[in-house]
Amino acid sequence: MQLDSTTWFDMLLLRQVTKNLPILIEFARNYVNSVRSAYNTFEYVQSTKSSILSKVYCGHHADCKYPLIPTDKTPTGNTNNKNNNIWVSKSIRSYKDNQKAERPSKNHNLNYEEPPIFCAGLAPQQTRPTRYCNWYVEKERIVLEKDGWVCVSHQDDVRDILICSNPMYGKIHKPDNHKTNKDLVIDGKFWEWVLSYFMSLYLTETICGQRISNPIELFALNFGRWESAEAKDSQAKECHGHLHVHIKPEVVIAFEKAENTAMYGKIGQPKDYAIQNCIELETHRLLSLESEQ
């Protein structure tokens, strides 16, 4: 499991007395150096298939399908609204009368495909009112759907599978099965599914036929600023949660032999999250502390 090394360092630092600080700094420096030495050591394996490009999908499909959600900061038709000059759409005024209704299909731009999986869960924003999450999955990237979870291949040709809560699971009125990374990290059922089903049964037995005993290079669940910046909605305080699963190159070959088209060509080396976290640790903590020693 890949940990946020800066958070790990801060927790250790809080527990250290001053005389042990040099030991902690040396320990952290050795960790950074060991991660760097292991970087880019994987043997290159040639893919047997070419990746399949995704179509262009609607990036705000929840907004297309459902009325806007009034929140504490969303103007409504109420005369007590502090700013009476704010224009209020009919969809917001009628929200209480029609919470279950979908918008007419004409609201969807036909130049874009409708994503088969999209999230209408509520996502608090940095500098604007809460709105729909609008996270979505392209049909061409769906690796597996099961038990409320969806496994998605990366847009780039890298061996990084994302495991996310499936917004469509248990849908009643809206696809709002929305979970953040903070939700996932404490969700026992999620980890049980990942380790018992996805890793042990699906990858090891179904895809690899028990020929590869350990198909995983690492798991990464990230909270760093660099992770948030890559989310589809940079304004969201927390993106739709996703666990990164880096698989071995030979597992990608097994996916291709199993004709799982979402994994065709996804054999490149993914972003090294250990390196990213170590850069944060080194630049924001180690360099300044080492200069003071």
C-alpha positions, -999 to 999 in steps of 0.1 A, spaced: 0 0 0 14 34 -10 12 59 19 14 97 18 50 100 30 47 137 41 17 128 64 37 98 77 67 120 84 46 146 102 30 120 125 65 106 134 78 141 139 51 149 164 61 118 185 98 126 185 117 145 211 144 169 198 173 145 204 158 120 180 152 144 152 185 136 134 176 99 134 141 106 119 156 128 92 182 101 83 154 75 82 133 97 59 163 104 37 170 67 33 134 61 24 135 88 -3 167 74 -17 154 38 -18 123 49 -37 144 68 -62 168 38 -67 138 15 -74 123 39 -99 122 28 -136 135 -7 -128 107 -27 -144 114 -47 -175 97 -35 -206 70 -59 -220 55 -55 -255 17 -53 -256 0 -77 -280 -30 -54 -287 -35 -17 -296 -55 4 -272 -91 14 -282 -98 51 -282 -128 63 -263 -156 83 -279 -162 119 -267 -186 119 -238 -207 145 -221 -186 158 -192 -216 172 -172 -242 146 -178 -258 148 -144 -265 185 -151 -281 175 -184 -303 149 -168 -315 163 -135 -327 197 -121 -302 217 -102 -299 211 -65 -307 241 -42 -283 243 -13 -278 269 15 -259 290 -10 -281 283 -40 -307 310 -48 -343 298 -48 -376 315 -55 -380 325 -18 -386 362 -12 -363 361 18 -332 356 -4 -306 382 5 -298 389 -31 -330 395 -50 -311 404 -82 -299 368 -88 -316 351 -117 -333 318 -107 -339 291 -132 -373 274 -134 -356 241 -126 -346 254 -92 -380 269 -85 -397 237 -92 -372 214 -76 -394 207 -45 -423 198 -67 -404 176 -90 -374 161 -73 -376 127 -91 -379 140 -127 -352 138 -153 -348 167 -177 -359 162 -213 -333 146 -235 -331 178 -255 -309 192 -228 -281 168 -238 -258 180 -266 -261 153 -292 -225 160 -303 -214 141 -272 -220 105 -262 -241 98 -231 -218 81 -205 -231 47 -193 -219 55 -158 -221 90 -143 -224 104 -108 -252 127 -96 -240 127 -60 -234 160 -43 -199 174 -44 -190 204 -22 -169 230 -41 -139 252 -33 -153 286 -43 -188 280 -56 -221 263 -44 -223 226 -40 -232 209 -73 -234 174 -89 -202 154 -90 -205 148 -127 -178 121 -126 -183 96 -155 -168 66 -171 -164 60 -209 -179 27 -221 -146 17 -237 -128 19 -203 -150 -3 -182 -129 -33 -170 -154 -48 -145 -187 -39 -128 -197 -59 -97 -212 -54 -62 -214 -16 -63 -179 -11 -76 -166 -3 -110 -130 -10 -123 -118 14 -150 -87 15 -172 -67 46 -174 -71 70 -203 -34 68 -210 -18 35 -220 -6 27 -186 -12 -3 -163 -32 16 -137 -67 3 -129 -90 27 -109 -115 11 -85 -144 34 -77 -179 33 -62 -204 27 -90 -229 57 -89 -255 36 -108 -255 9 -80 -288 8 -61 -301 38 -82 -336 49 -72 -340 84 -86 -305 94 -94 -271 77 -98 -258 91 -65 -237 63 -50 -209 88 -44 -179 80 -22 -148 101 -17 -113 88 -9 -119 95 27 -151 73 25 -132 45 8 -102 44 32 -125 36 62 -150 13 42 -143 -22 54 -166 -37 27 -146 -19 0 -113 -33 12 -128 -68 16 -140 -66 -20 -107 -53 -33 -85 -80 -16 -109 -110 -15 -126 -106 -48 -108 -83 -72 -72 -94 -63 -76 -130 -52 -104 -142 -74 -108 -119 -104 -72 -111 -112 -53 -141 -98 -78 -168 -109 -101 -155 -136 -77 -133 -156 -43 -149 -148 -55 -185 -143 -33 -188 -112 -2 -184 -133 8 -152 -115 5 -155 -77 9 -117 -70 -5 -96 -99 -2 -63 -81 27 -38 -80 10 -14 -56 -22 1 -43 -24 39 -40 -51 60 -24 -40 96 -26 -49 129 -9 -21 151 -21 -25 184 -39 -11 169 -71 -38 142 -70 -66 168 -66 -53 189 -94 -58 160 -119 -94 154 -110 -120 161 -137 -135 188 -115 -106 209 -101 -132 230 -81 -144 199 -61 -131 198 -25 -129 160 -29 -131 141 -62 -151 109 -68 -130 84 -48 -107 60 -66 -81 35 -56 -52 32 -80 -41 -4 -87 -8 -8 -105 -7 -42 -121 23 -61 -135 29 -60 -173 23 -98 -176 -12 -92 -161 -20 -68 -190 -10 -95 -214 -34 -119 -196 -62 -93 -199 -55 -90 -236 -56 -128 -240 -89 -128 -221 -102 -102 -247 -109 -76 -221 -109 -47 -246 -107 -20 -219 -71 -32 -211 -58 -34 -246 -25 -17 -249 -25 -5 -212 10 -17 -205 30 14 -200 45 23 -167 20 44 -147 28 75 -127 50 65 -98 30 78 -68 59 69 -45 81 94 -64 54 121 -63 49 117 -26 87 116 -20 91 149 -39 66 165 -16 84 150 15 118 162 3 109 197 -9 84 206 19 101 189 49 135 172 44 156 199 26 149 226 52 154 203 82 187 189 67 200 224 62 195 232 99 214 202 111 
